[in-house]
Every structure is written in structure tokens, then in C-alpha cells.
Amino acid sequence: MSSLDFRDVLINALPRGELWKPDTDGDFYKLLGGIGDALQDIYLDVDALAYVRDPRRTALLRDLEYDYGQLYNASLTETQRRVLLASVKYARLTPNSWEAMQNALIDAGFTDAVVIPNSPTIDPDIILADNGELVVNGPIYTSQRPDYMICTGSGIGYAGHAYARAGYFRKMKRTAKTYDVGDDSGLWRFVFFVGSAKAGSWPSSPSVTPLDVPTEQAYSLKQVLLTKPLHTWCVLCANYT
């Protein structure tokens, strides 16, 4: 933000001489102040254009998020949104390594997240059955049907109730596609885990300590994890708070 006082700029632009020295208690001085305030607003708007593509300083944050494919999340603070956007904009091509994913999580603000390679190799289903979930690129549903609320014995199925009408439903009942890393142990090395710590005794009794994640940041975390190489699987162990 500029420290310029545009009233002083206007006064310095006046002709020389005592006649043009405005009385600080007079109306002319106040007029110059008003004109200066208007010019200041214009100057600040133009000055801000220098940072319009900078995630940390832009005044058009939502527009810049849109440019980089980031969904607006009203649950996040402005600081969190700027950190996430900066991690996307300034991301560089990296080797397909767990260290690169670890750095990406830190850059996005998930400093407590720990990437755990599957080494020594274990069956990922052990962690999935305990507290893990496979991170995939959005849910896919194999079927869906209306979830009807009016039926025999329904608590709202009586005459006079506003929803007691034939065919009434409030949502679709969907069957989500389930994913399986398979039983081919030769592919298990392409699975990595994300939590807050590696625990247990690997490979005899492995476990992953869950990462505490605010619910409003769950989507953002998974978007970072989905920057993984296409041939890998991510098992996320998280508690959403």
C-alpha cells in the first residue's frame, strides 16, 4: 500500500507564491483533501494490479482460484486459501517420489501429514481395514434410485402432513463404486500411506496413526494427494474433526 499523501502532491503541483499556500483551516485545503482521497483510491486500485497474479497478495483471490481450478471453499480462512493456491501455482515438476508428495503437503499447509512408503512391503488391506481409505478422483456410483420417505409405518406418512404425498423423496440412494488394490503383492509397492506417524511393527503388525484433519479441509487435502502419479494408490488415515 502506498504512503503517498495525494493532498501534498496536489499542493506541490500548485504555482509558487504565498497566494497558493492553502490555509490548513480553510475550505480550499479541505477540497484538496477530498480530491486527494479520490486519487488515492484510484492509485491503490492500479497499484494492486501489480500483484493480481500473486496468490499471497492479490485482491482478486476468488478469480485467481478459478483460474487455477481451485473450488471456492467458504469454510477456509483467507490465509488457508492463499496458501493452497500458492502451492498449486508455484508447483514444479518433481520426481515421482514420496519425498515430493511430502513437500507438496507441507507447501499446502498440511505440516502434520506424514507420507509413509510401503516399505517393507505389506498388504495395504491391513491398513484399509483398520482406519484407512483409498483416495480416488471423486466418487463414482454404480447405481442410484430415489430414497422414498413415504411408506408403510413412516413417521410422516399420515393425512395432513406436508410431505405425505405419493412419490415424495428428498434424496437419491446411491451405491458407490468400491476400489480394491488387489491381491497381487507385486503391485503393493505402488501403494503409499498418509497419516500422522508410522506405528506398529512393520511388516508383522503394521499400523498408521491417523492424521487429525478439520472437516472443512478434507477436500483440499485430497486434492493435494491426487497430484500423485497415476500408477500409485494413496491410503489416507485421517480423523475428521
Secondary structure as GFF3:
##gff-version 3
##sequence-region A 1 241
A	DSSP	alpha_helix	6	13	.	.	.	ID=ss1
A	DSSP	three_ten_helix	18	20	.	.	.	ID=ss2
A	DSSP	alpha_helix	27	48	.	.	.	ID=ss3
A	DSSP	three_ten_helix	49	51	.	.	.	ID=ss4
A	DSSP	alpha_helix	61	67	.	.	.	ID=ss5
A	DSSP	alpha_helix	78	89	.	.	.	ID=ss6
A	DSSP	alpha_helix	98	107	.	.	.	ID=ss7
A	DSSP	beta_strand	114	117	.	.	.	ID=ss8
A	DSSP	alpha_helix	125	130	.	.	.	ID=ss9
A	DSSP	beta_strand	132	134	.	.	.	ID=ss10
A	DSSP	beta_strand	141	148	.	.	.	ID=ss11
A	DSSP	beta_strand	169	176	.	.	.	ID=ss12
A	DSSP	three_ten_helix	185	190	.	.	.	ID=ss13
A	DSSP	beta_strand	191	195	.	.	.	ID=ss14
A	DSSP	beta_strand	197	201	.	.	.	ID=ss15
A	DSSP	beta_strand	205	209	.	.	.	ID=ss16
A	DSSP	beta_strand	211	213	.	.	.	ID=ss17
A	DSSP	three_ten_helix	215	217	.	.	.	ID=ss18
A	DSSP	alpha_helix	218	225	.	.	.	ID=ss19
A	DSSP	beta_strand	233	240	.	.	.	ID=ss20
###
